[in-house]
Amino acid sequence: MTEPHTAEDDGAESPAARGHAPLQNTLYRKVTKGRRRLTRGRLVVYRVAVAVAWALIRALWSTCRVTSVSGLDGARQAVQQSKSLIPVFWHQHLLFGARAVLDLRDAGLKPGFLISPSVDGAAPAMLVEKVGGVVIRGSSTHTGARALRDFYETIVRQQVSPAITPDGPKGPLHEFKPGAILLAQISGRPILPIGVAASTKYTFRTWDAFELPLPFSRIAIVYGEPIVVGRGITADALPDWQSRLGERLLGLRRAAEAALDRR
């Protein structure tokens, strides 16, 4: 890969200096060039914000009750067989979608989360480390063959399972973008779709209609059947795969909602 410039050349603090694993690609250098730097003052603010956010997330996770979990045995078996896979859930379900992924660690899953390589990604990266995930520094809006190759290294050689919100980072809502499919194709690892529902929640007026489960809510999680993407699929077939996987995720959400209604 061509690396004409480094973040250190610009005077920006490197990921390794901040306690993250060195980057394997040029995405960090491309996105951070000419942008804000991670100053000492900003780092202090981020650390305080992350501590507060982590406390709130733990409080939410502890007060909400996961009353229904479906497909967990199949998901664990898929992890044990494949060593790594590609969990997907809608962006609006980030809080308990991430929790569902983390709950597979006892089966041997090494959960990874894609974080922006810019300065703005420093705080989320700290939070991912707090929850016990692996930080993958990259940008879903600056991807391509090089980025997919780096993901291949992460998934196959390091056996990290990158959690992907296929309609992120900016929507449209519930539009399954091709990244997870292409990643599954080149890595040979299955996609693990996950549906989430909460009995009571606040829905934000954001592009993703982000759902914040209220304290003491009941949560249902549905792990779908792992989906293997053949290496021989063509570009013409990709839209059909996107449509089918999007419908699959919506179906799992409906199944989670139905599980809550039965209780």
ROSETI-145134 format. One record per residue (C-alpha): residue in one letter; chain; y, z, x. Coordinates in steps of 0.2 Angstrom, whole numbers. Layout:
BEGIN
doba r = A; c = A; north = Y; up = Z; east = X
...
This chain:
BEGIN
doba r = M; c = A; north = 0; up = 0; east = 0
doba r = T; c = A; north = 17; up = -4; east = 6
doba r = E; c = A; north = 27; up = 12; east = 10
doba r = P; c = A; north = 45; up = 6; east = 16
doba r = H; c = A; north = 53; up = 23; east = 12
doba r = T; c = A; north = 48; up = 41; east = 11
doba r = A; c = A; north = 55; up = 56; east = 1
doba r = E; c = A; north = 58; up = 65; east = 17
doba r = D; c = A; north = 68; up = 51; east = 24
doba r = D; c = A; north = 80; up = 54; east = 9
doba r = G; c = A; north = 81; up = 73; east = 14
doba r = A; c = A; north = 71; up = 77; east = -2
doba r = E; c = A; north = 58; up = 91; east = -1
doba r = S; c = A; north = 41; up = 84; east = 0
doba r = P; c = A; north = 27; up = 89; east = -12
doba r = A; c = A; north = 17; up = 98; east = 2
doba r = A; c = A; north = 32; up = 108; east = 6
doba r = R; c = A; north = 33; up = 114; east = -12
doba r = G; c = A; north = 14; up = 119; east = -12
doba r = H; c = A; north = 7; up = 104; east = -20
doba r = A; c = A; north = -6; up = 92; east = -13
doba r = P; c = A; north = 1; up = 77; east = -3
doba r = L; c = A; north = 3; up = 62; east = -13
doba r = Q; c = A; north = -9; up = 47; east = -11
doba r = N; c = A; north = 3; up = 34; east = -17
doba r = T; c = A; north = 21; up = 28; east = -16
doba r = L; c = A; north = 26; up = 33; east = -34
doba r = Y; c = A; north = 34; up = 49; east = -29
doba r = R; c = A; north = 45; up = 40; east = -16
doba r = K; c = A; north = 49; up = 26; east = -28
doba r = V; c = A; north = 55; up = 38; east = -42
doba r = T; c = A; north = 64; up = 51; east = -32
doba r = K; c = A; north = 74; up = 39; east = -21
doba r = G; c = A; north = 92; up = 42; east = -24
doba r = R; c = A; north = 90; up = 55; east = -37
doba r = R; c = A; north = 93; up = 74; east = -38
doba r = R; c = A; north = 85; up = 85; east = -25
doba r = L; c = A; north = 75; up = 101; east = -27
doba r = T; c = A; north = 88; up = 113; east = -21
doba r = R; c = A; north = 84; up = 131; east = -18
doba r = G; c = A; north = 95; up = 136; east = -33
doba r = R; c = A; north = 86; up = 124; east = -44
doba r = L; c = A; north = 69; up = 130; east = -38
doba r = V; c = A; north = 73; up = 148; east = -42
doba r = V; c = A; north = 79; up = 143; east = -60
doba r = Y; c = A; north = 62; up = 133; east = -62
doba r = R; c = A; north = 52; up = 147; east = -56
doba r = V; c = A; north = 60; up = 159; east = -69
doba r = A; c = A; north = 58; up = 146; east = -83
doba r = V; c = A; north = 40; up = 143; east = -79
doba r = A; c = A; north = 37; up = 162; east = -79
doba r = V; c = A; north = 45; up = 163; east = -96
doba r = A; c = A; north = 36; up = 148; east = -103
doba r = W; c = A; north = 19; up = 154; east = -96
doba r = A; c = A; north = 21; up = 171; east = -105
doba r = L; c = A; north = 25; up = 162; east = -121
doba r = I; c = A; north = 10; up = 151; east = -120
doba r = R; c = A; north = -1; up = 165; east = -116
doba r = A; c = A; north = 6; up = 175; east = -131
doba r = L; c = A; north = 3; up = 160; east = -142
doba r = W; c = A; north = -15; up = 157; east = -136
doba r = S; c = A; north = -19; up = 175; east = -138
doba r = T; c = A; north = -12; up = 177; east = -156
doba r = C; c = A; north = -18; up = 161; east = -163
doba r = R; c = A; north = -37; up = 161; east = -167
doba r = V; c = A; north = -48; up = 146; east = -163
doba r = T; c = A; north = -59; up = 148; east = -179
doba r = S; c = A; north = -68; up = 131; east = -178
doba r = V; c = A; north = -74; up = 121; east = -163
doba r = S; c = A; north = -85; up = 106; east = -165
doba r = G; c = A; north = -94; up = 95; east = -152
doba r = L; c = A; north = -92; up = 107; east = -138
doba r = D; c = A; north = -110; up = 106; east = -133
doba r = G; c = A; north = -109; up = 87; east = -132
doba r = A; c = A; north = -93; up = 88; east = -122
doba r = R; c = A; north = -100; up = 101; east = -109
doba r = Q; c = A; north = -116; up = 90; east = -107
doba r = A; c = A; north = -104; up = 75; east = -104
doba r = V; c = A; north = -95; up = 85; east = -90
doba r = Q; c = A; north = -111; up = 90; east = -82
doba r = Q; c = A; north = -118; up = 72; east = -82
doba r = S; c = A; north = -102; up = 63; east = -77
doba r = K; c = A; north = -94; up = 76; east = -66
doba r = S; c = A; north = -77; up = 70; east = -72
doba r = L; c = A; north = -71; up = 61; east = -87
doba r = I; c = A; north = -55; up = 56; east = -96
doba r = P; c = A; north = -50; up = 68; east = -110
doba r = V; c = A; north = -37; up = 61; east = -122
doba r = F; c = A; north = -27; up = 69; east = -136
doba r = W; c = A; north = -11; up = 65; east = -145
doba r = H; c = A; north = 5; up = 71; east = -137
doba r = Q; c = A; north = 10; up = 82; east = -152
doba r = H; c = A; north = -6; up = 92; east = -149
doba r = L; c = A; north = -2; up = 96; east = -131
doba r = L; c = A; north = -2; up = 115; east = -132
doba r = F; c = A; north = -20; up = 116; east = -139
doba r = G; c = A; north = -26; up = 100; east = -133
doba r = A; c = A; north = -23; up = 106; east = -115
doba r = R; c = A; north = -32; up = 122; east = -120
doba r = A; c = A; north = -47; up = 112; east = -126
doba r = V; c = A; north = -48; up = 104; east = -109
doba r = L; c = A; north = -46; up = 120; east = -100
doba r = D; c = A; north = -60; up = 127; east = -110
doba r = L; c = A; north = -72; up = 115; east = -102
doba r = R; c = A; north = -70; up = 122; east = -85
doba r = D; c = A; north = -85; up = 133; east = -87
doba r = A; c = A; north = -95; up = 117; east = -88
doba r = G; c = A; north = -89; up = 112; east = -71
doba r = L; c = A; north = -73; up = 102; east = -77
doba r = K; c = A; north = -59; up = 101; east = -65
doba r = P; c = A; north = -44; up = 98; east = -77
doba r = G; c = A; north = -30; up = 87; east = -70
doba r = F; c = A; north = -13; up = 84; east = -78
doba r = L; c = A; north = -1; up = 70; east = -75
doba r = I; c = A; north = 16; up = 76; east = -70
doba r = S; c = A; north = 32; up = 66; east = -66
doba r = P; c = A; north = 35; up = 64; east = -47
doba r = S; c = A; north = 53; up = 67; east = -49
doba r = V; c = A; north = 63; up = 83; east = -47
doba r = D; c = A; north = 61; up = 85; east = -66
doba r = G; c = A; north = 42; up = 87; east = -64
doba r = A; c = A; north = 43; up = 102; east = -52
doba r = A; c = A; north = 43; up = 115; east = -66
doba r = P; c = A; north = 29; up = 107; east = -76
doba r = A; c = A; north = 19; up = 106; east = -60
doba r = M; c = A; north = 21; up = 124; east = -57
doba r = L; c = A; north = 16; up = 127; east = -75
doba r = V; c = A; north = 0; up = 117; east = -73
doba r = E; c = A; north = -5; up = 127; east = -58
doba r = K; c = A; north = -2; up = 143; east = -68
doba r = V; c = A; north = -14; up = 138; east = -81
doba r = G; c = A; north = -27; up = 133; east = -68
doba r = G; c = A; north = -25; up = 114; east = -68
doba r = V; c = A; north = -24; up = 101; east = -55
doba r = V; c = A; north = -7; up = 93; east = -53
doba r = I; c = A; north = -7; up = 74; east = -52
doba r = R; c = A; north = 10; up = 68; east = -47
doba r = G; c = A; north = 13; up = 51; east = -54
doba r = S; c = A; north = 23; up = 42; east = -68
doba r = S; c = A; north = 15; up = 34; east = -83
doba r = T; c = A; north = 30; up = 23; east = -84
doba r = H; c = A; north = 29; up = 16; east = -66
doba r = T; c = A; north = 10; up = 12; east = -66
doba r = G; c = A; north = 0; up = -4; east = -61
doba r = A; c = A; north = -14; up = -8; east = -50
doba r = R; c = A; north = -9; up = 3; east = -36
doba r = A; c = A; north = -7; up = 18; east = -48
doba r = L; c = A; north = -24; up = 15; east = -56
doba r = R; c = A; north = -32; up = 14; east = -39
doba r = D; c = A; north = -25; up = 31; east = -35
doba r = F; c = A; north = -32; up = 38; east = -51
doba r = Y; c = A; north = -49; up = 30; east = -47
doba r = E; c = A; north = -48; up = 41; east = -31
doba r = T; c = A; north = -44; up = 56; east = -40
doba r = I; c = A; north = -57; up = 54; east = -54
doba r = V; c = A; north = -72; up = 47; east = -44
doba r = R; c = A; north = -70; up = 55; east = -27
doba r = Q; c = A; north = -61; up = 71; east = -31
doba r = Q; c = A; north = -70; up = 73; east = -48
doba r = V; c = A; north = -54; up = 78; east = -56
doba r = S; c = A; north = -53; up = 74; east = -75
doba r = P; c = A; north = -35; up = 69; east = -79
doba r = A; c = A; north = -30; up = 74; east = -97
doba r = I; c = A; north = -20; up = 59; east = -105
doba r = T; c = A; north = -9; up = 59; east = -120
doba r = P; c = A; north = -11; up = 40; east = -125
doba r = D; c = A; north = 5; up = 39; east = -135
doba r = G; c = A; north = 15; up = 48; east = -122
doba r = P; c = A; north = 27; up = 50; east = -114
doba r = K; c = A; north = 39; up = 42; east = -126
doba r = G; c = A; north = 29; up = 35; east = -140
doba r = P; c = A; north = 28; up = 27; east = -152
doba r = L; c = A; north = 19; up = 40; east = -161
doba r = H; c = A; north = 0; up = 38; east = -162
doba r = E; c = A; north = 0; up = 22; east = -153
doba r = F; c = A; north = -15; up = 22; east = -141
doba r = K; c = A; north = -8; up = 14; east = -125
doba r = P; c = A; north = -21; up = 5; east = -113
doba r = G; c = A; north = -20; up = 17; east = -98
doba r = A; c = A; north = -34; up = 28; east = -102
doba r = I; c = A; north = -45; up = 13; east = -107
doba r = L; c = A; north = -41; up = 4; east = -90
doba r = L; c = A; north = -44; up = 20; east = -81
doba r = A; c = A; north = -61; up = 22; east = -89
doba r = Q; c = A; north = -66; up = 4; east = -85
doba r = I; c = A; north = -62; up = 5; east = -67
doba r = S; c = A; north = -69; up = 22; east = -64
doba r = G; c = A; north = -85; up = 21; east = -75
doba r = R; c = A; north = -81; up = 38; east = -83
doba r = P; c = A; north = -81; up = 41; east = -101
doba r = I; c = A; north = -66; up = 44; east = -112
doba r = L; c = A; north = -67; up = 61; east = -121
doba r = P; c = A; north = -57; up = 61; east = -137
doba r = I; c = A; north = -51; up = 78; east = -144
doba r = G; c = A; north = -43; up = 82; east = -161
doba r = V; c = A; north = -33; up = 97; east = -165
doba r = A; c = A; north = -26; up = 105; east = -181
doba r = A; c = A; north = -17; up = 121; east = -185
doba r = S; c = A; north = -17; up = 131; east = -201
doba r = T; c = A; north = 2; up = 134; east = -200
doba r = K; c = A; north = 14; up = 125; east = -188
doba r = Y; c = A; north = 32; up = 120; east = -186
doba r = T; c = A; north = 34; up = 101; east = -183
doba r = F; c = A; north = 49; up = 96; east = -172
doba r = R; c = A; north = 59; up = 81; east = -177
doba r = T; c = A; north = 55; up = 72; east = -160
doba r = W; c = A; north = 47; up = 55; east = -157
doba r = D; c = A; north = 29; up = 64; east = -156
doba r = A; c = A; north = 32; up = 75; east = -171
doba r = F; c = A; north = 27; up = 89; east = -159
doba r = E; c = A; north = 17; up = 103; east = -167
doba r = L; c = A; north = 20; up = 121; east = -163
doba r = P; c = A; north = 7; up = 132; east = -170
doba r = L; c = A; north = 14; up = 148; east = -177
doba r = P; c = A; north = 8; up = 165; east = -171
doba r = F; c = A; north = -8; up = 170; east = -180
doba r = S; c = A; north = -12; up = 153; east = -185
doba r = R; c = A; north = -30; up = 147; east = -186
doba r = I; c = A; north = -34; up = 133; east = -174
doba r = A; c = A; north = -48; up = 120; east = -176
doba r = I; c = A; north = -54; up = 109; east = -161
doba r = V; c = A; north = -65; up = 94; east = -163
doba r = Y; c = A; north = -72; up = 86; east = -147
doba r = G; c = A; north = -78; up = 68; east = -151
doba r = E; c = A; north = -92; up = 58; east = -144
doba r = P; c = A; north = -89; up = 52; east = -126
doba r = I; c = A; north = -84; up = 34; east = -126
doba r = V; c = A; north = -90; up = 22; east = -112
doba r = V; c = A; north = -79; up = 7; east = -108
doba r = G; c = A; north = -88; up = -7; east = -101
doba r = R; c = A; north = -82; up = -15; east = -85
doba r = G; c = A; north = -83; up = -32; east = -93
doba r = I; c = A; north = -70; up = -30; east = -107
doba r = T; c = A; north = -57; up = -44; east = -106
doba r = A; c = A; north = -38; up = -43; east = -109
doba r = D; c = A; north = -40; up = -51; east = -126
doba r = A; c = A; north = -52; up = -37; east = -131
doba r = L; c = A; north = -40; up = -23; east = -125
doba r = P; c = A; north = -29; up = -22; east = -141
doba r = D; c = A; north = -45; up = -20; east = -152
doba r = W; c = A; north = -50; up = -5; east = -140
doba r = Q; c = A; north = -33; up = 2; east = -142
doba r = S; c = A; north = -34; up = 1; east = -161
doba r = R; c = A; north = -52; up = 8; east = -162
doba r = L; c = A; north = -48; up = 23; east = -151
doba r = G; c = A; north = -32; up = 27; east = -160
doba r = E; c = A; north = -41; up = 27; east = -176
doba r = R; c = A; north = -54; up = 38; east = -168
doba r = L; c = A; north = -41; up = 51; east = -163
doba r = L; c = A; north = -34; up = 51; east = -180
doba r = G; c = A; north = -51; up = 53; east = -187
doba r = L; c = A; north = -54; up = 68; east = -176
doba r = R; c = A; north = -38; up = 76; east = -182
doba r = R; c = A; north = -43; up = 74; east = -200
doba r = A; c = A; north = -59; up = 82; east = -196
doba r = A; c = A; north = -51; up = 97; east = -188
doba r = E; c = A; north = -39; up = 98; east = -203
doba r = A; c = A; north = -55; up = 98; east = -215
doba r = A; c = A; north = -63; up = 111; east = -204
doba r = L; c = A; north = -48; up = 123; east = -208
doba r = D; c = A; north = -49; up = 119; east = -226
doba r = R; c = A; north = -67; up = 125; east = -227
doba r = R; c = A; north = -62; up = 142; east = -221
